[in-house]
């Protein structure tokens, strides 16, 4: 299901670090993709997760990777679980190019990702890639694990230059609202520090700081 445009805008306005803090406060585990990095420093993506699971090839044909790619809806973020493979995604550059053509928002994988292309990609370091038997698709549109995160189809994946997080679908709206407010507070604290304010009472903000924040940022 496509993500609501208002929700997309809210999640696009906050950092993954901010979202991670909100999810941590709520005690939601397994939401951070660990050890992955954005291929480009300008990478940004928000969208519902579409999942694929690949394992090392052992001679079996597996599912059709091309048909699975063509079935992914526009606007999704494709998350590929390879069990932490040290191999590159099969036909990675071609697949990433086709995903970009079809309006896919981004690609997240624990494998070594494609080195080129306009599609936003979060992956293991490309220099990890090693030769091997190759990878074969064994599952699509099912719950998976990727780089320490648990992803269910339809969860919301957010990626930026600092990394990527996954938000359980049922929490996405409330997490987005809380993260927007958290980021407003973070920016206000940053401005206070830049003006020479002491960190005492700001980190974390005490009642007096919160009162000032509310008064100074209240809509006119």
DONU-358432 format. One record per residue (C-alpha): x, y, z; residue number from 1. Coordinates in steps of 0.5 Angstrom, whole numbers, plus 500, padded with zeros to 3 digits. Example, Ala and Ser with C-alpha at 12.3 -4.5 7.8 and 13.67 -1.06 7.14 Angstrom:
2
node X 525	Y 491	Z 516	i 1 $
node X 527	Y 498	Z 514	i 2 $
***
This chain:
220
node X 500	Y 500	Z 500	i 1 $
node X 503	Y 507	Z 498	i 2 $
node X 505	Y 511	Z 504	i 3 $
node X 501	Y 517	Z 506	i 4 $
node X 504	Y 524	Z 503	i 5 $
node X 503	Y 527	Z 509	i 6 $
node X 507	Y 522	Z 513	i 7 $
node X 512	Y 521	Z 508	i 8 $
node X 513	Y 529	Z 508	i 9 $
node X 514	Y 528	Z 516	i 10 $
node X 519	Y 523	Z 516	i 11 $
node X 523	Y 526	Z 510	i 12 $
node X 524	Y 532	Z 515	i 13 $
node X 527	Y 528	Z 521	i 14 $
node X 534	Y 525	Z 521	i 15 $
node X 534	Y 517	Z 522	i 16 $
node X 538	Y 519	Z 528	i 17 $
node X 532	Y 522	Z 531	i 18 $
node X 527	Y 517	Z 529	i 19 $
node X 532	Y 512	Z 532	i 20 $
node X 532	Y 516	Z 539	i 21 $
node X 524	Y 516	Z 539	i 22 $
node X 524	Y 509	Z 538	i 23 $
node X 529	Y 507	Z 543	i 24 $
node X 525	Y 511	Z 548	i 25 $
node X 519	Y 507	Z 546	i 26 $
node X 523	Y 501	Z 547	i 27 $
node X 522	Y 498	Z 540	i 28 $
node X 528	Y 493	Z 539	i 29 $
node X 531	Y 491	Z 532	i 30 $
node X 530	Y 498	Z 528	i 31 $
node X 537	Y 500	Z 526	i 32 $
node X 540	Y 497	Z 520	i 33 $
node X 547	Y 496	Z 523	i 34 $
node X 554	Y 496	Z 519	i 35 $
node X 550	Y 499	Z 513	i 36 $
node X 552	Y 506	Z 510	i 37 $
node X 549	Y 510	Z 504	i 38 $
node X 553	Y 509	Z 498	i 39 $
node X 552	Y 517	Z 497	i 40 $
node X 552	Y 522	Z 502	i 41 $
node X 546	Y 525	Z 499	i 42 $
node X 542	Y 519	Z 499	i 43 $
node X 535	Y 520	Z 502	i 44 $
node X 529	Y 515	Z 502	i 45 $
node X 522	Y 514	Z 505	i 46 $
node X 517	Y 508	Z 503	i 47 $
node X 514	Y 502	Z 505	i 48 $
node X 518	Y 496	Z 505	i 49 $
node X 518	Y 491	Z 500	i 50 $
node X 522	Y 485	Z 502	i 51 $
node X 527	Y 479	Z 499	i 52 $
node X 531	Y 474	Z 502	i 53 $
node X 537	Y 471	Z 498	i 54 $
node X 541	Y 465	Z 500	i 55 $
node X 548	Y 462	Z 497	i 56 $
node X 546	Y 458	Z 491	i 57 $
node X 547	Y 450	Z 491	i 58 $
node X 544	Y 449	Z 484	i 59 $
node X 537	Y 450	Z 485	i 60 $
node X 533	Y 455	Z 481	i 61 $
node X 530	Y 459	Z 486	i 62 $
node X 524	Y 464	Z 485	i 63 $
node X 525	Y 469	Z 479	i 64 $
node X 528	Y 475	Z 481	i 65 $
node X 526	Y 479	Z 475	i 66 $
node X 519	Y 477	Z 476	i 67 $
node X 519	Y 479	Z 484	i 68 $
node X 523	Y 486	Z 482	i 69 $
node X 517	Y 487	Z 477	i 70 $
node X 512	Y 486	Z 482	i 71 $
node X 515	Y 491	Z 487	i 72 $
node X 510	Y 497	Z 487	i 73 $
node X 512	Y 504	Z 486	i 74 $
node X 515	Y 508	Z 492	i 75 $
node X 517	Y 502	Z 496	i 76 $
node X 524	Y 501	Z 499	i 77 $
node X 527	Y 494	Z 497	i 78 $
node X 530	Y 491	Z 503	i 79 $
node X 534	Y 485	Z 501	i 80 $
node X 536	Y 480	Z 506	i 81 $
node X 542	Y 475	Z 504	i 82 $
node X 544	Y 473	Z 511	i 83 $
node X 550	Y 478	Z 511	i 84 $
node X 553	Y 475	Z 505	i 85 $
node X 560	Y 477	Z 503	i 86 $
node X 558	Y 477	Z 496	i 87 $
node X 555	Y 482	Z 492	i 88 $
node X 548	Y 482	Z 490	i 89 $
node X 547	Y 478	Z 483	i 90 $
node X 546	Y 483	Z 477	i 91 $
node X 546	Y 489	Z 483	i 92 $
node X 548	Y 495	Z 478	i 93 $
node X 542	Y 492	Z 473	i 94 $
node X 537	Y 491	Z 478	i 95 $
node X 538	Y 498	Z 482	i 96 $
node X 538	Y 501	Z 475	i 97 $
node X 531	Y 498	Z 473	i 98 $
node X 528	Y 499	Z 480	i 99 $
node X 530	Y 506	Z 479	i 100 $
node X 526	Y 506	Z 473	i 101 $
node X 520	Y 504	Z 476	i 102 $
node X 520	Y 509	Z 481	i 103 $
node X 522	Y 505	Z 487	i 104 $
node X 525	Y 510	Z 493	i 105 $
node X 531	Y 506	Z 495	i 106 $
node X 535	Y 499	Z 496	i 107 $
node X 537	Y 497	Z 503	i 108 $
node X 541	Y 490	Z 503	i 109 $
node X 546	Y 487	Z 508	i 110 $
node X 550	Y 485	Z 502	i 111 $
node X 555	Y 489	Z 498	i 112 $
node X 551	Y 493	Z 494	i 113 $
node X 552	Y 496	Z 487	i 114 $
node X 557	Y 501	Z 486	i 115 $
node X 554	Y 506	Z 481	i 116 $
node X 547	Y 508	Z 479	i 117 $
node X 542	Y 514	Z 481	i 118 $
node X 538	Y 509	Z 486	i 119 $
node X 539	Y 511	Z 494	i 120 $
node X 542	Y 505	Z 496	i 121 $
node X 544	Y 503	Z 503	i 122 $
node X 549	Y 497	Z 503	i 123 $
node X 555	Y 493	Z 506	i 124 $
node X 562	Y 496	Z 504	i 125 $
node X 563	Y 494	Z 497	i 126 $
node X 570	Y 492	Z 498	i 127 $
node X 567	Y 487	Z 502	i 128 $
node X 565	Y 483	Z 496	i 129 $
node X 568	Y 476	Z 495	i 130 $
node X 567	Y 471	Z 489	i 131 $
node X 563	Y 465	Z 491	i 132 $
node X 557	Y 461	Z 488	i 133 $
node X 552	Y 467	Z 488	i 134 $
node X 546	Y 468	Z 491	i 135 $
node X 539	Y 465	Z 489	i 136 $
node X 532	Y 468	Z 491	i 137 $
node X 528	Y 464	Z 496	i 138 $
node X 523	Y 469	Z 499	i 139 $
node X 519	Y 475	Z 497	i 140 $
node X 514	Y 479	Z 501	i 141 $
node X 515	Y 476	Z 507	i 142 $
node X 518	Y 478	Z 514	i 143 $
node X 526	Y 478	Z 514	i 144 $
node X 532	Y 480	Z 518	i 145 $
node X 537	Y 485	Z 515	i 146 $
node X 543	Y 488	Z 518	i 147 $
node X 540	Y 486	Z 525	i 148 $
node X 533	Y 490	Z 524	i 149 $
node X 527	Y 486	Z 523	i 150 $
node X 523	Y 488	Z 517	i 151 $
node X 515	Y 486	Z 516	i 152 $
node X 512	Y 488	Z 509	i 153 $
node X 509	Y 495	Z 509	i 154 $
node X 514	Y 497	Z 515	i 155 $
node X 516	Y 504	Z 513	i 156 $
node X 524	Y 504	Z 512	i 157 $
node X 527	Y 511	Z 512	i 158 $
node X 534	Y 512	Z 510	i 159 $
node X 539	Y 518	Z 510	i 160 $
node X 546	Y 520	Z 510	i 161 $
node X 547	Y 517	Z 517	i 162 $
node X 544	Y 510	Z 516	i 163 $
node X 537	Y 507	Z 515	i 164 $
node X 532	Y 505	Z 520	i 165 $
node X 525	Y 501	Z 520	i 166 $
node X 519	Y 503	Z 523	i 167 $
node X 513	Y 498	Z 525	i 168 $
node X 507	Y 500	Z 520	i 169 $
node X 502	Y 501	Z 526	i 170 $
node X 507	Y 506	Z 530	i 171 $
node X 509	Y 510	Z 524	i 172 $
node X 504	Y 516	Z 524	i 173 $
node X 505	Y 517	Z 532	i 174 $
node X 513	Y 516	Z 531	i 175 $
node X 513	Y 521	Z 526	i 176 $
node X 510	Y 526	Z 530	i 177 $
node X 514	Y 525	Z 536	i 178 $
node X 520	Y 525	Z 532	i 179 $
node X 518	Y 532	Z 528	i 180 $
node X 517	Y 535	Z 535	i 181 $
node X 524	Y 532	Z 538	i 182 $
node X 528	Y 535	Z 532	i 183 $
node X 525	Y 542	Z 533	i 184 $
node X 527	Y 541	Z 540	i 185 $
node X 534	Y 539	Z 538	i 186 $
node X 535	Y 545	Z 533	i 187 $
node X 532	Y 550	Z 539	i 188 $
node X 538	Y 547	Z 544	i 189 $
node X 543	Y 547	Z 538	i 190 $
node X 541	Y 555	Z 537	i 191 $
node X 541	Y 556	Z 545	i 192 $
node X 548	Y 553	Z 545	i 193 $
node X 551	Y 557	Z 539	i 194 $
node X 549	Y 563	Z 543	i 195 $
node X 553	Y 561	Z 549	i 196 $
node X 548	Y 558	Z 554	i 197 $
node X 550	Y 553	Z 559	i 198 $
node X 549	Y 545	Z 557	i 199 $
node X 546	Y 545	Z 565	i 200 $
node X 539	Y 544	Z 564	i 201 $
node X 539	Y 543	Z 557	i 202 $
node X 542	Y 536	Z 556	i 203 $
node X 537	Y 534	Z 558	i 204 $
node X 532	Y 540	Z 558	i 205 $
node X 529	Y 541	Z 565	i 206 $
node X 522	Y 544	Z 566	i 207 $
node X 525	Y 551	Z 565	i 208 $
node X 528	Y 550	Z 559	i 209 $
node X 522	Y 546	Z 556	i 210 $
node X 518	Y 552	Z 558	i 211 $
node X 522	Y 557	Z 554	i 212 $
node X 522	Y 552	Z 548	i 213 $
node X 515	Y 552	Z 548	i 214 $
node X 514	Y 560	Z 549	i 215 $
node X 519	Y 561	Z 544	i 216 $
node X 517	Y 557	Z 539	i 217 $
node X 509	Y 558	Z 540	i 218 $
node X 506	Y 560	Z 533	i 219 $
node X 504	Y 567	Z 533	i 220 $
***
